[in-house]
Amino acid sequence: MNTRLVWIPAYIGVGSNLQDPERQVREALALLAELADSRLIAQSALYRNPPMGPADQPDYVNAVAGLLTRQEPEALLRSLQALEQRLGRIRKVGDRWGPRIIDLDLLVYGSLQLDVPGLNLPHPGIFERNFVLLPLCDIAPALEVPGQGIVAAMAAGVERTGLQRL
């Protein structure tokens, strides 16, 4: 049982490019609302974008969810990974930017800066990924990403080519 009383804002990147990606992202967003000791408080629009990794894969659909959670960051990450597995994701060595049914990334956890094996907070790629910044800007434009800046300011400077709001 979680005895933590403080609710921490956390932001989750959601992405898919396999097996009807729009449906996969919507289902993941719905399941995020069911996480223990957490409340889904916001979700962005969905965005279609070309893959970041190998180009010989389908386009991605991405979104960002905002939660209030009482889970510790490592526990929240484990919850996200369990949700990925429930939705059919099979993690393989070397699939860093390959196609996937679902991908859930813990982007920001309050004002925490953390660098431990398997978990970096805030997520190190936020400031350079339009498919993260623009959905995040939909729901939290004034958010200060620890060590990186204000979301709206970062989003204003990111390239939008290839990104399509659905």
Contact map, one row per residue, 1 for C-alpha under 8 A:
1110000000000000000000000000000000000000000000000000000000000000000000000000000000000000000000000000000000000000000000000000000000000000000000000000000000000000000000
1111000000000000000000000000000000001000000000000000000000000000000001100000000000000000000000000000000000000000000000000000000000000000000000000000000000000000000000
1111100000000000000000000000000000000000000000000000000000000000000000000000000000000000000000000000000000000000000000000000000000000000000000000000000000000000000000
0111110000000000000000000000000000000000000000000000000000000000000001100000000000000000000000000000000000000000000000000000000000000000000000000000000000000000000000
0011111000000000000000000000000000000000000000000000000000000000000001000000000000000000000000000000000000000000000000000000000000000000000000000000000000000000000000
0001111100000000000000000000000000000000000000000000000000000000000001000000000000000000000000000000000000000000000000000000000000000000000000000000000000000000000000
0000111110000000000000000000000000000000000000000000000000000000000111000000000000000000000000000000000000000000000000000000000000000000000000000000000000000000000000
0000011111000000000000000000000000000000000000000000000000000000001111000000000000000000000000000000000000001100000000000000000000000000000000000000000000000000000000
0000001111100000000000000000000000000000000000000000000000000000011110000000000000000000000000000000000000011100000000000000000000000000000000000000000000000000000000
0000000111110000000000000000000000000000000000000000000000000000011110000000000000000000000000000000000001111100000000000000000000000000000000000000000000000000000000
0000000011111000000000000000000000000000000000000000000000000001111000000000000000000000000000000000000001111000000000000000000000000000000000000000000000000000000000
0000000001111100000000000000000000000000000000000000000000000001111000000000000000000000000000000000000111110000000000000000000000000000000000000000000000000000000000
0000000000111110000000000000000000000000000000000000000000000111100000000000000000000000000000000000001111100000000000000000000000010000000000000000000000000000000000
0000000000011111000000001001100000000000000000000000000000000111100000000000000000000000000000000000011110000000000000000000000000000000000000000000000000000000000000
0000000000001111100010001000000000000000000000000000000000011110000000000000000000000000000000000000011100000000000000000000000000000000000000000000000000000000000000
0000000000000111110011011000000000000000000000000000000000011100000000000000000000000000000000000011111000000000000000000000000000000000000000000000000000000000000000
0000000000000011111110000000000000000000000000000000000011111000000000000000000000000000000000000011110000000000000000000000000000000000000000000000000000000000000000
0000000000000001111110000000000000000000000000000000000001000000000000000000000000000000000000000011110000000000000000000000000000000000000000000000000000000000000000
0000000000000000111110010000000000000000000000000000000000000000000000000000000000000000000000000000100000000000000000000000000000000000000000000000000000000000000000
0000000000000000111111110000000000000000000000000000000000000000000000000000000000000000000000000000000000000000000000000000000000000000000000000000000000000000000000
0000000000000011111111111000000000000000000000000000000000011000000000000000000000000000000000000000100000000000000000000000000000000000000000000000000000000000000000
0000000000000001000111111100000000000000000001000000000000001000000000000000000000000000000000000000000000000000000000000000000000000000000000000000000000000000000000
0000000000000000000111111110000000000000000000000000000000000000000000000000000000000000000000000000000000000000000000000000000000000000000000000000000000000000000000
0000000000000001001111111111000000000000000000000000000000000000000000000000000000000010000000000000110000000000000000000000000000000000000000000000000000000000000000
0000000000000111000011111111100000000000000000000000000000001110000000000000000000000000000000000000010000000000000000000000000000000000000000000000000000000000000000
0000000000000000000001111111110000000000000000000000000000000000000000000000000000000000000000000000000000000000000000000000000000000000000000000000000000000000000000
0000000000000000000000111111111000000000000000000000000000000000000000000000000000000000000000000000000000000000000000000000000000000000000000000000000000000000000000
0000000000000100000000011111111100000000000000000000000000000000000000000000000000100010000000000000010000000000000000000000000000000000000000000000000000000000000000
0000000000000100000000001111111110000000001000000000000000000000100000000000000000000000000000000000000000000000000000000000000000000000000000000000000000000000000000
0000000000000000000000000111111111000000000000000000000000000000000000000000000000000000000000000000000000000000000000000000000000000000000000000000000000000000000000
0000000000000000000000000011111111100000000000000000000000000000000000000000000000100000000000000000000000000000000000000000000000000000000000000000000000000000000000
0000000000000000000000000001111111100001000000000000000000000000000000000000000000000000000000000000000000000000000000000000000000000000000000000000000000000000000000
0000000000000000000000000000111111100111000000000000000000000000000000000000000000000000000000000000000000000000000000000000000000000000000000000000000000000000000000
0000000000000000000000000000011111110110000000000000000000000000000000000000000000000000000000000000000000000000000000000000000000000000000000000000000000000000000000
0000000000000000000000000000001111111110000000000000000000000000000000000000001000000000000000000000000000000000000000000000000000000000000000000000000000000000000000
0000000000000000000000000000000001111100000000000000000000000000000000000000000000000000000000000000000000000000000000000000000000000000000000000000000000000000000000
0100000000000000000000000000000000111110000000000000000000000000000011100000000000000000000000000000000000000000000000000000000000000000000000000000000000000000000000
0000000000000000000000000000000011111111000000000000000000000000001111100000000000000000000000000000000000000000000000000000000000000000000000000000000000000000000000
0000000000000000000000000000000011101111100000000000000000000000001110000000000000000000000000000000000000000000000000000000000000000000000000000000000000000000000000
0000000000000000000000000000000110000111111000000000000000000000111100000000000000000000000000000000000000000000000000000000000000000000000000000000000000000000000000
0000000000000000000000000000000000000011111000000000000000000000111100000000000000000000000000000000000000000000000000000000000000000000000000000000000000000000000000
0000000000000000000000000000000000000001111100000000000000000000111000000000000000000000000000000000000000000000000000000000000000000000001000000000000000000000000000
0000000000000000000000000000100000000001111110000000000000000011110000000000000000000000000000000000000000000000000000000000000000000000001000000000000000000000000000
0000000000000000000000000000000000000000011111000000000000000011100000000000000000000000000000000000000000000000000000000000000000000011011000000000000000000000000000
0000000000000000000000000000000000000000001111100000000000000011000000000000000000000000000000000000000000000000000000000000000000000010010000000000000000000000000011
0000000000000000000001000000000000000000000111110000000000001110000000000000000000000000000000000000000000000000000000000000000000000010000000000000000000000000000011
0000000000000000000000000000000000000000000011111000000000001110000000000000000000000000000000000000000000000000000000000000000000100010000000000000000000000000001111
0000000000000000000000000000000000000000000001111100000000111100000000000000000000000000000000000000000000000000000000000000000000000000000000000000000000000000011111
0000000000000000000000000000000000000000000000111110000000111100000000000000000000000000000000000000000000000000000000000000000000100000000000000000000000000000011100
0000000000000000000000000000000000000000000000011111001001110000000000000000000000000000000000000000000000000000000000000000000000000000000000000000000000000000011000
0000000000000000000000000000000000000000000000001111111011110000000000000000000000000000000000001000000000000000000000000000000000000000000000000000000000000000000000
0000000000000000000000000000000000000000000000000111111000000000000000000000000000000000000000001000000000000000000000000000000000000000000000000000000000000000000000
0000000000000000000000000000000000000000000000000011111000000000000000000000000000000000000000001100000000000000000000000000000000000000000000000000000000000000000000
0000000000000000000000000000000000000000000000000011111110000000000000000000000000000000000000001100000000000000000000000000000000000000000000000000000000000000000000
0000000000000000000000000000000000000000000000000111111111000000000000000000000000000000000000000000000000000000000000000000000000000000000000000000000000000000000000
0000000000000000000000000000000000000000000000000000011111000000000000000000000000000000000000000000000000000000000000000000000000000000000000000000000000000000000000
0000000000000000100000000000000000000000000000000010011111100000000000000000000000000000000000000110000000000000000000000000000000000000000000000000000000000000000000
0000000000000000110000000000000000000000000000000110001111110000000000000000000000000000000000000010000000000000000000000000000000000000000000000000000000000000000000
0000000000000000100000000000000000000000000000011110000011111000000000000000000000000000000000000000000000000000000000000000000000000000000000000000000000000000000000
0000000000000011100010000000000000000000000000011110000001111100000000000000000000000000000000000000000000000000000000000000000000000000000000000000000000000000000000
0000000000000011100011001000000000000000000001111000000000111110000000000000000000000000000000000000000000000000000000000000000000000000000000000000000000000000000000
0000000000001111000000001000000000000000000001111000000000011111000000000000000000000000000000000000000000000000000000000000000000110010000000000000000000000000000000
0000000000001110000000001000000000000000001111100000000000001111100000000000000000000000000000000000000000000000000000000000000000110011000000000000000000000000000000
0000000000111100000000000000000000000000001110000000000000000111110000000000000000000000000000000000000000000000000000000000000000010011000000000000000000000000000000
0000000000111100000000000000100000000001111100000000000000000011111000000000000000000000000000000000000000000000000000000000000000000001000000000000000000000000000000
0000000011110000000000000000000000000001111000000000000000000001111100000000000000000000000000000000000000000000000000000000000000000000001000000000000000000000000000
0000000111110000000000000000000000000111110000000000000000000000111110000000000000000000000000000000000000000000000000000000000000000000000000000000000000000000000000
0000001111000000000000000000000000000111100000000000000000000000011111000000000000000000000000000000000000000000000000000000000000000000000000000000000000000000000000
0000001111000000000000000000000000001110000000000000000000000000001111100000000000000000000000000000000000000000000000000000000000000000000000000000000000000000000000
0101111100000000000000000000000000001100000000000000000000000000000111110000000000000000000000000000000000000000000000000000000000000000000000000000000000000000000000
0101000000000000000000000000000000001100000000000000000000000000000011111011000000000000000000000000000000000000000000000000000000000000000000000000000000000000000000
0000000000000000000000000000000000000000000000000000000000000000000001111111000000000000000000000000000000000000000000000000000000000000000000000000000000000000000000
0000000000000000000000000000000000000000000000000000000000000000000000111111100000000000000000000000000000001000000000000000000000000000000000000000000000000000000000
0000000000000000000000000000000000000000000000000000000000000000000000011111110000000000000000000000000000000000000000100000000000000000000000000000000000000000000000
0000000000000000000000000000000000000000000000000000000000000000000000111111111000000000000000000000000000000000000000000000000000000000000000000000000000000000000000
0000000000000000000000000000000000000000000000000000000000000000000000111111111100000000000000000000000000000000000000000000000000000000000000000000000000000000000000
0000000000000000000000000000000000000000000000000000000000000000000000001111111110000000000000000000000001000000000000100000000000000000000000000000000000000000000000
0000000000000000000000000000000000000000000000000000000000000000000000000111111111000000000000000000000000000000000000000000000000000000000000000000000000000000000000
0000000000000000000000000000000000100000000000000000000000000000000000000011111111100000000000000000000000000000000000000000000000000000000000000000000000000000000000
0000000000000000000000000000000000000000000000000000000000000000000000000001111111110000000000000000000110000000000000000000000000000000000000000000000000000000000000
0000000000000000000000000000000000000000000000000000000000000000000000000000111111111000000000000000000100000000000000000000000000000000000000000000000000000000000000
0000000000000000000000000000000000000000000000000000000000000000000000000000011111111100000000000000000000000000000000000000000000000000000000000000000000000000000000
0000000000000000000000000001001000000000000000000000000000000000000000000000001111111110000000000000000000000000000000000000000000000000000000000000000000000000000000
0000000000000000000000000000000000000000000000000000000000000000000000000000000111111111100000000000011100000000000000000000000000000000000000000000000000000000000000
0000000000000000000000000000000000000000000000000000000000000000000000000000000011111111110000000000000000000000000000000000000000000000000000000000000000000000000000
0000000000000000000000000000000000000000000000000000000000000000000000000000000001111111100000000000000000000000000000000000000000000000000000000000000000000000000000
0000000000000000000000010001000000000000000000000000000000000000000000000000000000111111100000000000110000000000000000000000000000000000000000000000000000000000000000
0000000000000000000000000000000000000000000000000000000000000000000000000000000000011111110000000000110000000000000000000000000000000000000000000000000000000000000000
0000000000000000000000000000000000000000000000000000000000000000000000000000000000011111111000000001111000000000000000000000000000000000000000000000000000000000000000
0000000000000000000000000000000000000000000000000000000000000000000000000000000000001001111100000000000000000000000000000000000000000000000000000000000000000000000000
0000000000000000000000000000000000000000000000000000000000000000000000000000000000000000111110100000000000000000000000000000000000000000000000000000000000000000000000
0000000000000000000000000000000000000000000000000000000000000000000000000000000000000000011111100000000000000000000000000000000000000000000000000000000000000000000000
0000000000000000000000000000000000000000000000000000000000000000000000000000000000000000001111110000000000000000000000000000000000000000000000000000000000000000000000
0000000000000000000000000000000000000000000000000000000000000000000000000000000000000000000111110000000000000000000000000000000000000000000000000000000000000000000000
0000000000000000000000000000000000000000000000000000000000000000000000000000000000000000001111111110000000000000000000000000000000000000000000000000000000000000000000
0000000000000000000000000000000000000000000000000000000000000000000000000000000000000000000011111100000000000000000000000000000000000000000000000000000000000000000000
0000000000000000000000000000000000000000000000000011110000000000000000000000000000000000000000111110000000000000000000000000000000000000000000000000000000000000000000
0000000000000000000000000000000000000000000000000000110010000000000000000000000000000000000000111111000000000000000000000000000000000000000000000000000000000000000000
0000000000000001110000000000000000000000000000000000000011000000000000000000000000000000000000101111100000000000000000000000000000000000000000000000000000000000000000
0000000000000001110000000000000000000000000000000000000000000000000000000000000000000000100000000111111000000000000000000000000000000000000000000000000000000000000000
0000000000000001111010010000000000000000000000000000000000000000000000000000000000000011100000000011111000000000000000000000000000000000000000000000000000000000000000
0000000000000111110000011001000000000000000000000000000000000000000000000000000000010011100000000001111100000000000000000000000000000000000000000000000000000000000000
0000000000001111000000000000000000000000000000000000000000000000000000000000000000010000100000000001111110000000000000000000000000000000000000000000000000000000000000
0000000000011110000000000000000000000000000000000000000000000000000000000000000110010000000000000000011111000000000000000000000000000000000000000000000000000000000000
0000000000011100000000000000000000000000000000000000000000000000000000000000000100000000000000000000001111100000000000000010000000000000000000000000000000000000000000
0000000001111000000000000000000000000000000000000000000000000000000000000000100000000000000000000000000111111000000000001110000000000000000000000000000000000000000000
0000000001111000000000000000000000000000000000000000000000000000000000000000000000000000000000000000000011111000000000001110010000000000000000000000000000000000000000
0000000011110000000000000000000000000000000000000000000000000000000000000000000000000000000000000000000001111111000000001110000000000000000000001000000000000000000000
0000000111100000000000000000000000000000000000000000000000000000000000001000000000000000000000000000000001111111000000001100000000000000000000000000000000000000000000
0000000111000000000000000000000000000000000000000000000000000000000000000000000000000000000000000000000000011111000000000000000000000000000000000000000000000000000000
0000000000000000000000000000000000000000000000000000000000000000000000000000000000000000000000000000000000011111100000000000000000000000000000001100000000000000000000
0000000000000000000000000000000000000000000000000000000000000000000000000000000000000000000000000000000000011111110000001100000000000000000000000100000000000000000000
0000000000000000000000000000000000000000000000000000000000000000000000000000000000000000000000000000000000000011111000011100000000000000000000000110000000000000000000
0000000000000000000000000000000000000000000000000000000000000000000000000000000000000000000000000000000000000001111100111100000000000000000000000000000000000000000000
0000000000000000000000000000000000000000000000000000000000000000000000000000000000000000000000000000000000000000111110111000000000000000000000000000000000000000000000
0000000000000000000000000000000000000000000000000000000000000000000000000000000000000000000000000000000000000000011111110000000000000000000000000000000000000000000000
0000000000000000000000000000000000000000000000000000000000000000000000000000000000000000000000000000000000000000001111110000000000000000000000000000000000000000000000
0000000000000000000000000000000000000000000000000000000000000000000000000000000000000000000000000000000000000000000111110000000000000000000000000000000000000000000000
0000000000000000000000000000000000000000000000000000000000000000000000000100100000000000000000000000000000000000011111111000000000000000000000000000000000000000000000
0000000000000000000000000000000000000000000000000000000000000000000000000000000000000000000000000000000000000000111111111111000000000000000000000000000000000000000000
0000000000000000000000000000000000000000000000000000000000000000000000000000000000000000000000000000000001111001111000111111000000000000000000000000000000000000000000
0000000000000000000000000000000000000000000000000000000000000000000000000000000000000000000000000000000001111001110000011111010000000000000000001100000000000000000000
0000000000000000000000000000000000000000000000000000000000000000000000000000000000000000000000000000000011110000000000011111110000000000000000000000000000000000000000
0000000000000000000000000000000000000000000000000000000000000000000000000000000000000000000000000000000000000000000000011111111000000000000000000000000000000000000000
0000000000000000000000000000000000000000000000000000000000000000000000000000000000000000000000000000000000000000000000000011111110000000000000000000000000000000000000
0000000000000000000000000000000000000000000000000000000000000000000000000000000000000000000000000000000000100000000000000111111110011000000000000000000000000000000000
0000000000000000000000000000000000000000000000000000000000000000000000000000000000000000000000000000000000000000000000000001111110001000000000000001000001100000000000
0000000000000000000000000000000000000000000000000000000000000000000000000000000000000000000000000000000000000000000000000000111111001000000000000000000000000100000000
0000000000000000000000000000000000000000000000000000000000000000000000000000000000000000000000000000000000000000000000000000111111111000000000000000000000000100000000
0000000000000000000000000000000000000000000000000000000000000000000000000000000000000000000000000000000000000000000000000000000111111100000000000000000000100111001000
0000000000000000000000000000000000000000000000101000000000000110000000000000000000000000000000000000000000000000000000000000000011111110000000000000000000000000001000
0000000000001000000000000000000000000000000000000000000000000111000000000000000000000000000000000000000000000000000000000000010011111111000000000000000000000000000000
0000000000000000000000000000000000000000000000000000000000000000000000000000000000000000000000000000000000000000000000000000011111111111100000000000001001100000000000
0000000000000000000000000000000000000000000000000000000000000000000000000000000000000000000000000000000000000000000000000000000001111111110000000000000000100000000000
0000000000000000000000000000000000000000000111100000000000000111000000000000000000000000000000000000000000000000000000000000000000111111111000000000000000000000000000
0000000000000000000000000000000000000000000100000000000000000011100000000000000000000000000000000000000000000000000000000000000000011111111110000000001000000000000000
0000000000000000000000000000000000000000000000000000000000000000000000000000000000000000000000000000000000000000000000000000000000001111111111000000001100100000000000
0000000000000000000000000000000000000000000110000000000000000000000000000000000000000000000000000000000000000000000000000000000000000111111110000000000000000000000000
0000000000000000000000000000000000000000011100000000000000000000010000000000000000000000000000000000000000000000000000000000000000000011111110000000000000000000000000
0000000000000000000000000000000000000000000000000000000000000000000000000000000000000000000000000000000000000000000000000000000000000001111111100000001000000000000000
0000000000000000000000000000000000000000000000000000000000000000000000000000000000000000000000000000000000000000000000000000000000000001111111100000011100000000000000
0000000000000000000000000000000000000000000000000000000000000000000000000000000000000000000000000000000000000000000000000000000000000000100111110000011100000000000000
0000000000000000000000000000000000000000000000000000000000000000000000000000000000000000000000000000000000000000000000000000000000000000000111111000011100000000000000
0000000000000000000000000000000000000000000000000000000000000000000000000000000000000000000000000000000000000000000000000000000000000000000001111101111000000000000000
0000000000000000000000000000000000000000000000000000000000000000000000000000000000000000000000000000000000010010000000000100000000000000000000111111111000000000000000
0000000000000000000000000000000000000000000000000000000000000000000000000000000000000000000000000000000000000011100000000100000000000000000000011111100000000000000000
0000000000000000000000000000000000000000000000000000000000000000000000000000000000000000000000000000000000000000100000000000000000000000000000001111100000000000000000
0000000000000000000000000000000000000000000000000000000000000000000000000000000000000000000000000000000000000000000000000000001000000000000000011111110000000000000000
0000000000000000000000000000000000000000000000000000000000000000000000000000000000000000000000000000000000000000000000000000000000000000000000011111111011000000000000
0000000000000000000000000000000000000000000000000000000000000000000000000000000000000000000000000000000000000000000000000000000000000000000011111001111111000000000000
0000000000000000000000000000000000000000000000000000000000000000000000000000000000000000000000000000000000000000000000000000000000001001100111111000111111100000000000
0000000000000000000000000000000000000000000000000000000000000000000000000000000000000000000000000000000000000000000000000000000000000000100011100000011111110000000000
0000000000000000000000000000000000000000000000000000000000000000000000000000000000000000000000000000000000000000000000000000000000000000000000000000111111111000000000
0000000000000000000000000000000000000000000000000000000000000000000000000000000000000000000000000000000000000000000000000000001000001000000000000000111111111100000000
0000000000000000000000000000000000000000000000000000000000000000000000000000000000000000000000000000000000000000000000000000001001001100100000000000001111111100000000
0000000000000000000000000000000000000000000000000000000000000000000000000000000000000000000000000000000000000000000000000000000000000000000000000000000111111100000000
0000000000000000000000000000000000000000000000000000000000000000000000000000000000000000000000000000000000000000000000000000000000000000000000000000000011111110000000
0000000000000000000000000000000000000000000000000000000000000000000000000000000000000000000000000000000000000000000000000000000111000000000000000000000001111111000000
0000000000000000000000000000000000000000000000000000000000000000000000000000000000000000000000000000000000000000000000000000000001000000000000000000000000001111100000
0000000000000000000000000000000000000000000000000000000000000000000000000000000000000000000000000000000000000000000000000000000001000000000000000000000000000111111000
0000000000000000000000000000000000000000000000000000000000000000000000000000000000000000000000000000000000000000000000000000000000000000000000000000000000000011111000
0000000000000000000000000000000000000000000000011100000000000000000000000000000000000000000000000000000000000000000000000000000000000000000000000000000000000001111100
0000000000000000000000000000000000000000000000111100000000000000000000000000000000000000000000000000000000000000000000000000000001100000000000000000000000000001111110
0000000000000000000000000000000000000000000000111000000000000000000000000000000000000000000000000000000000000000000000000000000000000000000000000000000000000000011111
0000000000000000000000000000000000000000000011110000000000000000000000000000000000000000000000000000000000000000000000000000000000000000000000000000000000000000001111
0000000000000000000000000000000000000000000011110000000000000000000000000000000000000000000000000000000000000000000000000000000000000000000000000000000000000000000111
